[in-house]
Amino acid sequence: MTQDIVMVVGLGNPGSDYENTRHNAGALFVEALARHAGQVLRPEKKYHGHYARIQWQGLDLHLLNPTTFMNRSGQAIKALADFYKISPEHILVAHDELDLPPGTAKFKKGGGHGGHNGLRDTIAHLGGNQFQRLRLGIGHPGDSRQVTGYVLGRLGKRETEQLDDLIDEVIRVLPDAANGKLAAAMNRLHSYTPVP
């Protein structure tokens, strides 16, 4: 069986200033996935990021957390995709999502960038929006003027617990998503209830 998802990318900003911020939810997911597979992401200059290749649950996956800043994420994604000749539809990009409440996530294919600079740059570099997405909910501050400070703010204790539990659930459904059973993975993930 050929895999639907071959490459998993976690969007975030590099450096200690951005550790455990809401905007780094995607990068935190990919780090957790590497840990589940007994691997560690290592710096890889030619891909402009931290990279690991894992064999896990019968899957062969390329993991990447770009170390470009968020608004240059596409540069790193394209470098890895070009090197291994991975087409956009086989790439899953994990990112923070303001329009979903904390502790919830959704898979999505295609669509616009919704003002997310990491997605905007990815669409530009890949020449389209045919990649798959994992939208990790971080909630919205309620006022558009507060968004920048909010997404760059650190996750609180409860948010961290919710995100950790959510990531565990995503990792449980990822083999189905990667093996072409996206509907089954979506049904399970989309009905997941966050920890109160």
LUMDO-45741 format. One record per residue: residue number from 1; chain; x, y, z of N, C-alpha, C in turn. Coordinates in steps of 0.001 Angstrom, whole numbers, plus 500000, padded with zeros to 6 digits. Example, Ala and Ser with C-alpha at 12.3 -4.5 7.8 and 13.67 -1.06 7.14 Angstrom:
2
num, chaine, n.x, n.y, n.z, ca.x, ca.y, ca.z, c.x, c.y, c.z
1, A, 513190, 494310, 507800, 512300, 495500, 507800, 513200, 496700, 507800
2, A, 512850, 497750, 507080, 513670, 498940, 507140, 512900, 500030, 507870
***
This chain:
196
num, chaine, n.x, n.y, n.z, ca.x, ca.y, ca.z, c.x, c.y, c.z
1, A, 500848, 498804, 500000, 500000, 500000, 500000, 500888, 501252, 500000
2, A, 500583, 502167, 499095, 501362, 503400, 499084, 500796, 504367, 500117
3, A, 501683, 505081, 500758, 501271, 506022, 501797, 500704, 507295, 501191
4, A, 499651, 507802, 501801, 499105, 509101, 501406, 499934, 510234, 501985
5, A, 500459, 510021, 503193, 501298, 511033, 503840, 502704, 510471, 503974
6, A, 503677, 511177, 503401, 505072, 510732, 503409, 505937, 511683, 504242
7, A, 505482, 512910, 504361, 506263, 513961, 505013, 505356, 514732, 505967
8, A, 505825, 514925, 507202, 505056, 515654, 508209, 505894, 516843, 508670
9, A, 505321, 518033, 508540, 506021, 519275, 508866, 505306, 519976, 510015
10, A, 506074, 520454, 510981, 505497, 521220, 512085, 505908, 522677, 511995
11, A, 504938, 523563, 511852, 505265, 524983, 511735, 505515, 525594, 513112
12, A, 506488, 526491, 513162, 506821, 527177, 514405, 507945, 528162, 514162
13, A, 508333, 528857, 515205, 509479, 529760, 515142, 510633, 529142, 515928
14, A, 511876, 529342, 515465, 513016, 528744, 516153, 513480, 529566, 517354
15, A, 514193, 528929, 518249, 514854, 529647, 519336, 514081, 529615, 520641
16, A, 514803, 529848, 521722, 514229, 529740, 523068, 513142, 530778, 523325
17, A, 513190, 531911, 522628, 512162, 532943, 522830, 510773, 532442, 522448
18, A, 510720, 531444, 521571, 509427, 530983, 521046, 509031, 529599, 521558
19, A, 509836, 529037, 522443, 509520, 527703, 522966, 508169, 527709, 523662
20, A, 507388, 526675, 523398, 506079, 526499, 524046, 505125, 527676, 523848
21, A, 505261, 528361, 522718, 504270, 529382, 522378, 503145, 528720, 521577
22, A, 501996, 529386, 521562, 500843, 528821, 520835, 501167, 528655, 519345
23, A, 501935, 529587, 518804, 502268, 529557, 517373, 503126, 528341, 517024
24, A, 503728, 527704, 518021, 504607, 526552, 517775, 503899, 525217, 517973
25, A, 502580, 525216, 518021, 501834, 523972, 518254, 502203, 522894, 517231
26, A, 502352, 523285, 515968, 502700, 522305, 514937, 504062, 521678, 515171
27, A, 505038, 522513, 515531, 506386, 522020, 515813, 506383, 521098, 517038
28, A, 505592, 521437, 518054, 505496, 520593, 519250, 504921, 519222, 518889
29, A, 503962, 519193, 517960, 503385, 517922, 517499, 504451, 517047, 516837
30, A, 505244, 517630, 515939, 506250, 516839, 515214, 507333, 516337, 516171
31, A, 507718, 517161, 517153, 508682, 516694, 518158, 508133, 515482, 518919
32, A, 506850, 515541, 519280, 506221, 514428, 520009, 506158, 513173, 519137
33, A, 505859, 513348, 517854, 505804, 512209, 516938, 507168, 511534, 516830
34, A, 508222, 512337, 516732, 509586, 511783, 516688, 509871, 510980, 517956
35, A, 509486, 511524, 519114, 509704, 510819, 520390, 508976, 509483, 520406
36, A, 507738, 509458, 519907, 506964, 508209, 519864, 507684, 507143, 519043
37, A, 508406, 507591, 518034, 509136, 506657, 517167, 510553, 506402, 517674
38, A, 510874, 506947, 518863, 512210, 506732, 519433, 513307, 507492, 518713
39, A, 512936, 508591, 518072, 513905, 509384, 517313, 513975, 510809, 517861
40, A, 514995, 511526, 517425, 515153, 512937, 517786, 515358, 513720, 516487
41, A, 514732, 514874, 516402, 514965, 515745, 515246, 516356, 516361, 515375
42, A, 517128, 516313, 514290, 518489, 516853, 514320, 518633, 517961, 513274
43, A, 519486, 518958, 513585, 519680, 520046, 512620, 520168, 519513, 511270
44, A, 519550, 519991, 510208, 519933, 519585, 508848, 519911, 520834, 507980
45, A, 521122, 521374, 507728, 521226, 522671, 507036, 520557, 522676, 505671
46, A, 520711, 521570, 504925, 520203, 521616, 503553, 518676, 521673, 503498
47, A, 518012, 521302, 504603, 516548, 521416, 504651, 516103, 522619, 505486
48, A, 517056, 523427, 505949, 516731, 524622, 506751, 515840, 524261, 507946
49, A, 516178, 523177, 508621, 515336, 522787, 509750, 515908, 521641, 510554
50, A, 515085, 521136, 511475, 515403, 519943, 512244, 514648, 518783, 511597
51, A, 515370, 517704, 511351, 514845, 516623, 510496, 515072, 515262, 511128
52, A, 514152, 514349, 510874, 514346, 512935, 511207, 513547, 512112, 510202
53, A, 514064, 510929, 509908, 513289, 509968, 509113, 512941, 508821, 510040
54, A, 511663, 508504, 510136, 511242, 507485, 511094, 510555, 506315, 510396
55, A, 510720, 505150, 510964, 509956, 503965, 510597, 509059, 503713, 511808
56, A, 507756, 503837, 511629, 506848, 503797, 512778, 505486, 503303, 512326
57, A, 504948, 502330, 513047, 503611, 501788, 512750, 503478, 501377, 511281
58, A, 504569, 500841, 510743, 504545, 500423, 509341, 504694, 501566, 508348
59, A, 504925, 502756, 508860, 505062, 503931, 507994, 506522, 504341, 507866
60, A, 506852, 504937, 506736, 508166, 505540, 506510, 507894, 507036, 506332
61, A, 508286, 507831, 507338, 507929, 509246, 507332, 509147, 510146, 507463
62, A, 509127, 511234, 506703, 510112, 512304, 506846, 509496, 513358, 507758
63, A, 510174, 513693, 508854, 509683, 514720, 509785, 510562, 515957, 509673
64, A, 509936, 517127, 509676, 510690, 518371, 509545, 510050, 519479, 510367
65, A, 510860, 520136, 511173, 510476, 521405, 511794, 511393, 522478, 511216
66, A, 510866, 523348, 510346, 511707, 524402, 509773, 512332, 525273, 510869
67, A, 513571, 525678, 510647, 514209, 526630, 511570, 514341, 528006, 510921
68, A, 513704, 528142, 509769, 513482, 529485, 509225, 512414, 530081, 510140
69, A, 512204, 531364, 510100, 511079, 531879, 510871, 509782, 531503, 510155
70, A, 508687, 531612, 510889, 507383, 531152, 510396, 507086, 531645, 508987
71, A, 507380, 532921, 508715, 507016, 533489, 507416, 507919, 533026, 506281
72, A, 508910, 532164, 506591, 509758, 531568, 505548, 509680, 530037, 505566
73, A, 508639, 529493, 506174, 508496, 528034, 506321, 508570, 527301, 504987
74, A, 508004, 527902, 503959, 507936, 527233, 502664, 509304, 526899, 502082
75, A, 510291, 527716, 502397, 511656, 527486, 501900, 512175, 526126, 502381
76, A, 511961, 525832, 503672, 512423, 524569, 504242, 511614, 523391, 503687
77, A, 510299, 523571, 503618, 509419, 522493, 503138, 509771, 522133, 501692
78, A, 509980, 523152, 500872, 510311, 522898, 499457, 511665, 522208, 499339
79, A, 512637, 522607, 500168, 513979, 521992, 500093, 513900, 520491, 500343
80, A, 513152, 520071, 501370, 513030, 518644, 501679, 512192, 517925, 500633
81, A, 511074, 518532, 500238, 510187, 517912, 499240, 510918, 517722, 497909
82, A, 511692, 518714, 497497, 512432, 518605, 496230, 513496, 517509, 496310
83, A, 514196, 517432, 497446, 515286, 516455, 497585, 514754, 515027, 497460
84, A, 513613, 514754, 498088, 513056, 513388, 498055, 511948, 513227, 497015
85, A, 511738, 514266, 496204, 510711, 514231, 495152, 509336, 513861, 495724
86, A, 508965, 514563, 496793, 507668, 514343, 497445, 506689, 515407, 496932
87, A, 505591, 514959, 496346, 504629, 515929, 495814, 503772, 516509, 496942
88, A, 503252, 517734, 496745, 502543, 518428, 497817, 501410, 517627, 498457
89, A, 500685, 516829, 497662, 499539, 516106, 498243, 499953, 515021, 499242
90, A, 501248, 514701, 499294, 501750, 513704, 500256, 502409, 514367, 501476
91, A, 502218, 515677, 501604, 502801, 516433, 502730, 501681, 516822, 503698
92, A, 501906, 516580, 504983, 500991, 517029, 506026, 501680, 518154, 506797
93, A, 501053, 519322, 506809, 501599, 520476, 507523, 500766, 520689, 508786
94, A, 501412, 520570, 509942, 500739, 520782, 511229, 500950, 522227, 511661
95, A, 499855, 522894, 512042, 499973, 524311, 512406, 498927, 524689, 513443
96, A, 499185, 525792, 514131, 498232, 526342, 515101, 497052, 526940, 514350
97, A, 495866, 526840, 514965, 494639, 527307, 514318, 493802, 528138, 515292
98, A, 493700, 529442, 515005, 492924, 530361, 515851, 491436, 530042, 515860
99, A, 490934, 529481, 514755, 489489, 529282, 514610, 488975, 527994, 515248
100, A, 489852, 527238, 515921, 489416, 526043, 516653, 489743, 526221, 518128
101, A, 488860, 525745, 519024, 489159, 525882, 520452, 490350, 525033, 520881
102, A, 491036, 525433, 521949, 492156, 524629, 522455, 491706, 523202, 522741
103, A, 492585, 522245, 522443, 492272, 520845, 522710, 491507, 520159, 521602
104, A, 491287, 520858, 520479, 490614, 520236, 519333, 491503, 520364, 518099
105, A, 491290, 519473, 517143, 492092, 519491, 515910, 491256, 518982, 514748
106, A, 491632, 519377, 513558, 490965, 518885, 512353, 491997, 518669, 511243
107, A, 491755, 517627, 510458, 492507, 517436, 509217, 491802, 518231, 508124
108, A, 492579, 518704, 507169, 492003, 519462, 506057, 492934, 519309, 504856
109, A, 492342, 519316, 503667, 493166, 519320, 502452, 492840, 520576, 501664
110, A, 493890, 521273, 501221, 493676, 522482, 500433, 493186, 523637, 501284
111, A, 492636, 524638, 500602, 492138, 525827, 501293, 493153, 526963, 501249
112, A, 492720, 528108, 501749, 493585, 529288, 501760, 494500, 529297, 502974
113, A, 495204, 530425, 503148, 496134, 530509, 504284, 495478, 531108, 505523
114, A, 494316, 531751, 505355, 493594, 532293, 506502, 494408, 533287, 507318
115, A, 495348, 533965, 506669, 496175, 534941, 507384, 497358, 534335, 508117
116, A, 497527, 533007, 508005, 498648, 532337, 508693, 499900, 532456, 507816
117, A, 500920, 533148, 508326, 502107, 533419, 507508, 502864, 532162, 507103
118, A, 502861, 531156, 507967, 503529, 529899, 507622, 502844, 529203, 506451
119, A, 501508, 529199, 506467, 500757, 528591, 505363, 500897, 529426, 504095
120, A, 500887, 530744, 504244, 501022, 531640, 503086, 502327, 531343, 502344
121, A, 503428, 531216, 503097, 504728, 530980, 502475, 504825, 529558, 501909
122, A, 504173, 528608, 502574, 504173, 527224, 502080, 503445, 527143, 500743
123, A, 502282, 527792, 500650, 501518, 527808, 499400, 502352, 528449, 498288
124, A, 503041, 529547, 498617, 503867, 530233, 497616, 504999, 529337, 497115
125, A, 505699, 528657, 498040, 506848, 527843, 497636, 506444, 526547, 496937
126, A, 505318, 525960, 497346, 504893, 524694, 496722, 504075, 524937, 495457
127, A, 503770, 526192, 495188, 503044, 526530, 493959, 501576, 526142, 494007
128, A, 501019, 526059, 495202, 499598, 525713, 495331, 499288, 525244, 496738
129, A, 498027, 524853, 496936, 497572, 524523, 498285, 497175, 523059, 498433
130, A, 497738, 522188, 497599, 497279, 520794, 497579, 497845, 519923, 498705
131, A, 498609, 520529, 499595, 499117, 519756, 500732, 497997, 519554, 501758
132, A, 498211, 518573, 502634, 497246, 518293, 503696, 497631, 519079, 504949
133, A, 496642, 519340, 505795, 496910, 520131, 507005, 496374, 519420, 508233
134, A, 497076, 519640, 509320, 496581, 519272, 510636, 496435, 520582, 511399
135, A, 495189, 520988, 511647, 494896, 522265, 512301, 494743, 522010, 513803
136, A, 495696, 522507, 514578, 495696, 522316, 516030, 495117, 523556, 516701
137, A, 493968, 523407, 517340, 493262, 524549, 517899, 494004, 525219, 519046
138, A, 494089, 526547, 518973, 494666, 527316, 520085, 493652, 528349, 520609
139, A, 492470, 528428, 519962, 491485, 529428, 520375, 491848, 530816, 519880
140, A, 490946, 531747, 520082, 491118, 533125, 519608, 491024, 534077, 520805
141, A, 491850, 535109, 520842, 491796, 536026, 521992, 490527, 536875, 522033
142, A, 489756, 536879, 520932, 488500, 537622, 520919, 488576, 538977, 520242
143, A, 489784, 539462, 520005, 489978, 540765, 519367, 491144, 540623, 518389
144, A, 490895, 540979, 517135, 491926, 540779, 516112, 493208, 541551, 516422
145, A, 493096, 542651, 517191, 494301, 543429, 517518, 495197, 542692, 518516
146, A, 494642, 541696, 519171, 495418, 540956, 520183, 496040, 539673, 519630
147, A, 495767, 539362, 518370, 496174, 538059, 517821, 497687, 537850, 517874
148, A, 498471, 538832, 517456, 499922, 538643, 517404, 500493, 538309, 518776
149, A, 500130, 539107, 519767, 500614, 538835, 521121, 500131, 537502, 521647
150, A, 498901, 537146, 521257, 498307, 535890, 521731, 499043, 534675, 521162
151, A, 499235, 534653, 519842, 499865, 533468, 519242, 501328, 533337, 519670
152, A, 501975, 534468, 519948, 503378, 534421, 520373, 503519, 534277, 521896
153, A, 502379, 534218, 522587, 502400, 534011, 524031, 502622, 532536, 524364
154, A, 503146, 532292, 525550, 503415, 530907, 525963, 502127, 530208, 526377
155, A, 502096, 528916, 526130, 500968, 528094, 526542, 500900, 528045, 528069
156, A, 499714, 528215, 528616, 499527, 528068, 530055, 499521, 526587, 530437
157, A, 499463, 526319, 531727, 499516, 524929, 532216, 498357, 524100, 531646
158, A, 497144, 524642, 531736, 495985, 523896, 531244, 496051, 523715, 529722
159, A, 496460, 524763, 529010, 496592, 524662, 527546, 497630, 523610, 527173
160, A, 498720, 523564, 527935, 499777, 522577, 527658, 499238, 521167, 527832
161, A, 498486, 520950, 528906, 497896, 519623, 529144, 496930, 519254, 528020
162, A, 496101, 520224, 527617, 495143, 519971, 526534, 495865, 519636, 525231
163, A, 496926, 520397, 524933, 497665, 520163, 523697, 498376, 518814, 523745
164, A, 498973, 518469, 524878, 499650, 517165, 525013, 498670, 516017, 524783
165, A, 497478, 516111, 525395, 496470, 515052, 525219, 495995, 514994, 523775
166, A, 495812, 516157, 523175, 495377, 516221, 521782, 496426, 515599, 520862
167, A, 497682, 515922, 521100, 498766, 515371, 520277, 498786, 513848, 520384
168, A, 498582, 513323, 521581, 498513, 511864, 521747, 497399, 511272, 520892
169, A, 496252, 511943, 520866, 495116, 511459, 520077, 495429, 511529, 518577
170, A, 496049, 512621, 518137, 496419, 512746, 516719, 497389, 511628, 516338
171, A, 498355, 511344, 517209, 499331, 510292, 516917, 498636, 508934, 516800
172, A, 497562, 508733, 517588, 496813, 507467, 517494, 496106, 507320, 516146
173, A, 495611, 508433, 515590, 494864, 508338, 514326, 495751, 508551, 513099
174, A, 496980, 508989, 513300, 497849, 509316, 512157, 498095, 508133, 511220
175, A, 498311, 506900, 511723, 498512, 505799, 510775, 497349, 505637, 509791
176, A, 496112, 505792, 510254, 494970, 505723, 509331, 495048, 506836, 508290
177, A, 495315, 508070, 508760, 495396, 509205, 507835, 496499, 508986, 506806
178, A, 497640, 508489, 507272, 498794, 508313, 506380, 498580, 507183, 505387
179, A, 497737, 506208, 505748, 497501, 505056, 504872, 496257, 505193, 504010
180, A, 495769, 506415, 503863, 494663, 506640, 502940, 493289, 506473, 503552
181, A, 493230, 506250, 504865, 491919, 506134, 505526, 491637, 507447, 506250
182, A, 491679, 508539, 505493, 491546, 509865, 506101, 490167, 510054, 506717
183, A, 489129, 509514, 506069, 487769, 509680, 506606, 487669, 509067, 507999
184, A, 488235, 507883, 508182, 488199, 507221, 509495, 488982, 508037, 510517
185, A, 490147, 508524, 510108, 490977, 509330, 511014, 490250, 510620, 511387
186, A, 489601, 511252, 510395, 488873, 512499, 510646, 487707, 512260, 511599
187, A, 486954, 511190, 511366, 485799, 510905, 512222, 486226, 510775, 513676
188, A, 487330, 510058, 513886, 487767, 509848, 515255, 488312, 511157, 515858
189, A, 489160, 511838, 515094, 489765, 513056, 515622, 488723, 514160, 515833
190, A, 487809, 514300, 514895, 486839, 515388, 514965, 485791, 515156, 516051
191, A, 485679, 513896, 516523, 484727, 513629, 517614, 485442, 513573, 518973
192, A, 486756, 513811, 518951, 487528, 513796, 520188, 487092, 514954, 521089
193, A, 486905, 514651, 522367, 486508, 515682, 523330, 487706, 516082, 524159
194, A, 488059, 517364, 524173, 489234, 517769, 524945, 489033, 517573, 526445
195, A, 490141, 517376, 527116, 490127, 517256, 528571, 489668, 518593, 529159
196, A, 488711, 518576, 530104, 488233, 519864, 530640, 489282, 520588, 531462
***
